[in-house]
């Protein structure tokens, strides 16, 4: 790039503010380590704390920011390698379709098929967070569920951030009355991206699920909200049976590629275990 701007000079972007109702305002430059260790976030929004605490390695989490985690570009090797002009770089071909696609999507692919790499984005969508952006046209706030875009709209982009805009703050609603958890499966115990991840938030009254949000990570080009899994939970007693049903429903419509069918079984098991942990 012809110019690099240091955002650290903007005051307040490295602060976490807890509202009187338990809501959160997290500056884009707050480190992943700070989010993971924040006592209030650990208590009220444990899925977010866990997701940030699982990302990368301790050394990286001490300097990497939650804003950077949300906005990082896909990890697909064809996109990363300069020698491949893939569809995400303005080319005509997604080389993962007939090439190496072990880590690629099982939902929402086409014409590009890389997974969204962010850990933090998965629980942020589950909590109904929003992103505060600012740029030449002024500030605007975008719900997390509308911030990330599928490649059929524009395969070169992953979100609605416009040229010249920056992410200033993440606002997370209060989670009083909700139970939540985040889990993931990796090939290595540390310093690795997940193969699949899941964030589940449930509002339970009298042992019955009144509202549910199930969001999957590393299975789609965006954090993937599973309406079918949520439907399988709402109105049901929280327990082994509903967890099993949610796990099976979470893979409805999955379209695995040649080398990543294993993700279907991983999602089924991971959603079941995550829901069961909230019983």
N, C-alpha and C positions, 0 to 999 in steps of 0.2 A: 504493500500500500504506500502511496505517496506521503501519507501523514498518519501519525499515531497520536491519539489523544489519551492522556492519563486520567481516567475517571476517578482516581483516588483523591483528586483535588476537590471533588464536589462533596461538601459537608453532608453528613447524615446518611450516606449510602451504606455505611457499615454498622448500622444500629438495628436492634430488634426492639420494637415497642409493643407492649402488651396493653390492650384496651381494658377498660373497666368491666366489659362483658366477657373478656377472655379471648377476644379477637387478636390477631397478630398483624403487625406491619413489619415486614422484613426487608431491609435494604438490599439492593441487588449485589452489593459488595460484602455482605456478611459471609464469612467462610462456612464451608460445609461442617467443619469441626465445631464451630460456635453454635450452629443450628443443632447439631447432634447432641451437644452437651448442655443446651439451654434448659434450666430446670422447669420452666413453665411449659415449653414445647414438649419436653419429655412427658409431662403429666397430662396435658390437654390434647396434644396432637402427636401421639407417639409414632404413628406411621411415618410422619415427615422426619422426625428425629432419627428413626431407624434407617430410612432410605438414605439420608445424608451421611449417616454413620457407616453405611455399607459401601459407599462409593470409593473407588480407587484405593489409595493407601493412606496411612496416617500422615505421611509427609505431604502428600498431595492435598488432603483434606484441610491441612493447616493453612494453605495458601489459596486453594481453589474456592471460588465463590458460588453461592446458590444461583446467582444470575448466569454465571458462566456455565453451570451444569445444565440449566434449563435451555440455554441457547446454543449448546455445542452442536457441531455438525455431525452427520452420520459417520459411523465407523466403517462402513462398507469398504473393503480394500480396493474395489474397482474405482470408487469415487476418490479414494485417497491417493492412488497411484497416478502420477502425472501422465504415464504412457497410455492410459485409457480415457478416451473422451466419451464418457458415459452420458446417459440422458440427463443426469443431474448437473452435468457440466455443459449442457447445451448440445450434446450429441443426439444420435438417433437410436442408440441401443442401450438396454440395461444388460450388461454382460453377466449379471447374476442369474438371469433366466436359464441360460444353458451352461453356466459355469459353476463356480464355487458359491453355494448358497446356504451353507450349514447354519449361518447366523442370521439369515434374512427373515422376511415377514411370513406370517401365515394368515394375516388379515390386512385388508386395505391397501394392497399393492397395485401397481400399475399406473403409469408406465415405468415408474421406478419402484424398487423393492427393498430399500434399506430399512432397518429398524430404527426407531427413535432411541437415541442412546442415553437419555436423561433418567437417572434414578429419581431425583426430586420431583420431576414433573408428574410422576404417576400418583403419589399421594396428594399433590396439589390439586389435580383434577378431581380426585375423590373427595376432597374437603370443600370443593366449590370455590377455590381461590380465584383471584383476579390479578392481572398484571397492569401496573401503572407505567405507561410509556410517555416519552416526551420527545419532541422533535421540532422541525421548522414550522409545522402547522399547529403546534400547541400540544398540550397534554391530553391523553385519553386513557381510559381504563377498559381493558378487554378481559372478559371471563376466561379462565384457563381452558374451559371446554371449547371455546371458540378461537383460541389463540393459535393452536396447532392446526395445520392444514394438510389435507391429503395430496398426494402428487398428481392426481388427475386435474387439480386446479392449476398447479404450476410445479412441475417436477423439480425445478431448481431451488425451491424454497421449502422450509419446514414450518413456517409460522407467518403471521401477518405483520411482523415488524417491517416498517417501511424504511427506505434509504434515509439516513440521517437521524433516525429514531434510536433512542436508547431505552433500555429497561431500567427504571428507577427503583421500583418497589414492588413487593409481592404482598398482597393483602389476603389474609386467610380468615374466614369467619369463625366465630366462636364454635366450639365443638361440644358444648354442654349437652349431655343426654345422648351423645354418640359414643359407640365403641369402635375402635379402629386398630388396624394392624397392617404391617407391610412385611412381606417375605420375598425372598428371591432364591434362585438356584444358579450356581456358577460352576464352571469347570474347575476353577482353583479356589482355594479357601480365601485368598486375599488378592488385592490388586488385579481385579478382573471385572469385566462387564458381566452382568447377569445373562444367562441364557433365556430365562423368563423371570418376570417379577409380577407381583400382585399387591394392590392396596385395596383393602375392604373397609368400608365405614358403614356401620349399622346403627340405626336408632331402634332400640328395643324397649318395649313396654310390657310388663307382665310376662316376660319370657317370649313374647311374640315380636317379630320384626315388623316395624311400622314403615321403615324407609331403608333403602339399601343403595350403596354405590360400590360397584366392583370395577376397578380399572386395572388393566393389564399393561405390563411394560415389556419391551424387547420382542414383541410379537407383531407389531404394526409400524407403519410410518409415522404414527402419532401415538400418544398414550391412549390405549384402546378401552373405551368404556363398554362393558358387556351388559346390554339391556336384558338379554336373556337370563343371565345369571342373577341380575337384580330381581327380575320377575319371579324367578324360582325361590327367592328368599322372602319377599314381602308377603305378609299375612301368615307366615309359617312360624311354628315354634323354632327357636334357634337350637340346633342340636345336630347330631350325626346325620340324620336323614336329610335335613335341609342343606347341610354342607355338601353332602354327596350329590344332591340334585343341582346345586349351584355349580359344582365342579364340572358336571356333565354339560350343563347348559352353556358354560363359559366358552366351549369350543364349537358351538353351533355356528355354521357358516365358515369354518376354518378351511383354507385352501393352501395346504402345505406345498412347498416346492420339492424338487427332487431329493434334496439331502436334509430337510429339516422337519420331516414328519414327527420326529421325536418330541417336538415342542407341543404337539397336541396332548400327548400323555402328561408332559410336565405341567401344562396349564391346568389340566383336570385335577391332578394331585395337589398342585400348589394352591388353587382356589379352595379346594376342599379343606386342606389343612389350615389355611388362613381363616376361613369362616369358623371352623371348629375351635380355633384358638380364642374366639370371642364369645363362646358359649358360657 
